[in-house]
Amino acid sequence: IAGGIGVLGETSAGTPQAIGVKGIGYSHNEDIGAVTGINMTDGVGVYGESLGFDGIAVAGTVGNTDNHSVAGVFKNTYTENNRAVVELISNGKGNSIFSDNTNLSNNSAIFRARNAGTGKFLSFETNLGEIVTTVAKNGNIVTDGTMTVKGDKGIVRNSNSTQLRMEIVTANIP
């Protein structure tokens, strides 16, 4: 539609529980959704915006029917794509990522990563792009800062330099 809106669903402020647009699908194909957005140029396929206080622009919920599901999946299928699959850009004062698992019987990691390539698991940078801490695939952690272990009482092992261990012993000698 030339510069117009293809589908508009709007509710009034007087009925805040109403739904503007709802899609219900029964397909087992993960490429077919109840609501699908495709952009054939450099724009956006699906856009969510929240204008209210504590609003949510895009939300996903699973488990309401006691089924094992995933609330969101973002997938790259082009092997030469050098862009991040998910970008979080924040200019606010809150966290960019917050994860909260409230299930007391959970024994899974809160964050899990797999990497089939040769890159690092984690890389922390300043806003100027200076890498200050990395976690390599072999488990090595490299940091430009100070590492504190168990309130300065732990041991950090290093195979690339000499180590110093100091013990202070109090003794009474007659």
PAPA-247830 format. One record per residue (C-alpha): residue number from 0; x, y, z. Coordinates in pm, 1 decimal. Each point is the difference from the previous one (the first is absolute). Layout:
# residues N
  pos         X         Y         Z
  NUM         X         Y         Z
...
END
This chain:
# residues 174
  pos         X         Y         Z
    0       0.0       0.0       0.0
    1     161.9     319.4    -115.6
    2     117.8     164.7     323.0
    3    -297.3    -131.4     194.7
    4     -71.8    -266.7     259.3
    5     -72.3    -357.1    -111.1
    6    -159.3    -117.8     325.9
    7     -92.9     216.8     296.4
    8    -129.7    -132.1     326.8
    9     -78.9     258.7     262.8
   10    -170.1     -12.5     337.7
   11    -118.3     290.8     206.6
   12     157.5     113.5     325.9
   13    -334.0     -79.7     164.8
   14      46.1    -373.8     -70.6
   15     365.3     -70.2      88.8
   16     -52.3    -380.1      -1.1
   17    -113.1      -1.8    -363.8
   18     226.5    -139.0    -274.6
   19      75.3     208.2    -309.2
   20     131.5    -280.2    -222.8
   21      31.3    -366.6      91.7
   22     125.8    -283.9    -214.7
   23     -61.7    -363.9      86.9
   24     183.1    -265.5    -199.4
   25      16.4    -377.9       5.5
   26     289.9     -61.4    -238.6
   27     294.3    -218.7     104.5
   28     224.0     184.4    -245.7
   29     232.3     241.3     183.7
   30       8.5     230.0    -304.8
   31    -378.5      57.5       8.2
   32    -134.0     212.4     282.8
   33    -341.3     105.2     118.8
   34     123.8     354.6     -60.4
   35     282.7      39.8    -251.4
   36     187.4     309.6    -110.6
   37     240.6       4.8    -294.1
   38     195.3     299.0    -124.5
   39     157.4     -42.8    -343.0
   40     235.7     301.5      31.4
   41     214.3     134.8     285.1
   42    -296.8      79.6     226.2
   43    -179.3    -186.9     278.1
   44    -219.0    -310.4     -32.7
   45    -177.1      27.8     336.9
   46      13.3     311.8     216.1
   47    -118.8      43.7     356.9
   48     -12.3     328.1     189.1
   49    -114.2      83.6     351.1
   50     -97.7     354.5      91.1
   51    -136.8     -63.2     348.5
   52     183.9      -8.7     331.9
   53     140.4    -352.6      62.2
   54    -145.2    -116.4    -331.4
   55     144.8    -284.9    -206.1
   56      59.7      39.8    -374.3
   57      28.4    -372.2     -81.6
   58     -86.0    -284.4     237.6
   59       4.3    -378.3     -24.1
   60    -157.8    -237.9     251.5
   61      14.8    -380.1      16.5
   62    -110.7    -268.3     242.0
   63    -360.1     116.7      37.8
   64    -126.3    -339.5    -119.9
   65     265.2    -207.8     183.1
   66     197.7     -51.3    -321.8
   67     374.0      23.8     -58.2
   68      49.9     300.6    -228.3
   69     241.7     284.6     -71.6
   70    -108.2     364.0      39.3
   71     226.6     134.7    -275.0
   72     237.9    -125.8    -267.8
   73     226.5     212.0    -217.0
   74     182.3    -197.7    -268.6
   75     259.8      86.1    -264.1
   76       8.0    -241.4    -296.3
   77     257.6     183.9    -214.9
   78     350.1    -131.4      83.9
   79     175.4     313.5    -133.4
   80    -206.9     240.3     214.1
   81     242.3     200.0     216.1
   82    -271.9     183.2     195.3
   83    -114.5     -86.2     351.3
   84    -315.8    -211.3       7.2
   85    -139.2     212.5     285.5
   86     103.5     356.3      78.5
   87     -91.2     174.9     325.2
   88      53.2     373.7     -18.5
   89     -81.2     197.7     314.1
   90      33.9     362.8      93.7
   91    -170.8     -45.5     336.0
   92     123.2     -49.7     355.3
   93    -124.1    -357.0      43.1
   94     159.2    -332.7     -92.3
   95      12.1     -96.7    -365.7
   96     -59.3    -364.0      96.0
   97    -175.2    -127.8     311.2
   98     -73.2    -366.2      66.0
   99    -199.2    -122.0     299.3
  100     -80.5    -368.3      53.9
  101    -238.5     -34.1     293.4
  102     -34.3    -382.1     -11.4
  103     166.5    -123.7     322.2
  104      49.0    -349.5    -146.4
  105     186.4     127.3    -308.3
  106     346.6    -153.2     -34.2
  107      80.8     130.5    -349.8
  108     243.8     280.4     -75.7
  109    -159.7     345.4     -25.4
  110     218.6      70.9    -304.5
  111     125.5    -265.8    -240.1
  112     207.4      40.5    -315.9
  113     132.6    -233.8    -271.3
  114     248.7      95.7    -267.1
  115      94.8    -229.5    -288.9
  116     231.9     264.2    -147.9
  117     337.3     127.2     112.3
  118    -118.4     319.9     169.6
  119      -9.0      73.0     371.5
  120    -299.7     -69.4     223.4
  121      -3.9     351.8     144.7
  122     166.6     328.2     -78.1
  123     -54.6     310.6     214.0
  124      91.7     337.2    -150.7
  125      -6.8     365.4      93.7
  126    -224.1     235.6    -197.9
  127     306.2      76.0    -214.9
  128      36.1    -364.9    -105.1
  129     301.0     -76.2     223.4
  130     -22.0    -366.0     108.8
  131      62.0     -23.8     375.5
  132    -113.3    -354.7      90.9
  133     -45.8    -318.5    -201.9
  134    -103.0    -358.0      66.3
  135     153.3    -236.9    -253.9
  136    -146.9    -331.4    -115.6
  137     262.6    -189.4     200.0
  138    -116.3     174.8     320.0
  139     285.9     249.6      29.2
  140    -106.1     337.7     138.1
  141     211.6     301.8     -90.7
  142     -65.8     336.3     160.3
  143     172.7     337.1      13.2
  144    -153.1      63.5     341.8
  145      47.9    -150.6     344.2
  146    -145.1    -343.0      70.2
  147    -125.6     -56.3     353.2
  148     -54.5    -358.0     116.0
  149    -192.4     -83.7     319.1
  150      43.2     341.3     161.4
  151     375.0      16.1     -82.2
  152      59.3    -337.5     170.9
  153     -22.1    -227.4    -303.7
  154     275.2    -126.5    -225.5
  155      37.2      99.9    -364.3
  156     222.6    -233.6    -199.5
  157     200.5     131.1    -291.6
  158     222.2    -204.7    -228.2
  159     160.3     300.1    -172.1
  160     179.5     172.0     288.6
  161     147.3     -62.2     341.2
  162    -228.2      -8.1     296.7
  163      51.3     123.9     350.8
  164    -179.4    -141.1     298.5
  165      45.1     159.4     337.5
  166    -107.1    -148.0     333.2
  167       7.8     195.4     324.5
  168      45.3    -223.3     302.0
  169     -15.1     118.8     359.4
  170     236.1    -194.8     226.3
  171      96.4      30.9     366.0
  172     365.6     -90.4      53.2
  173     109.9     -48.8     361.3
END
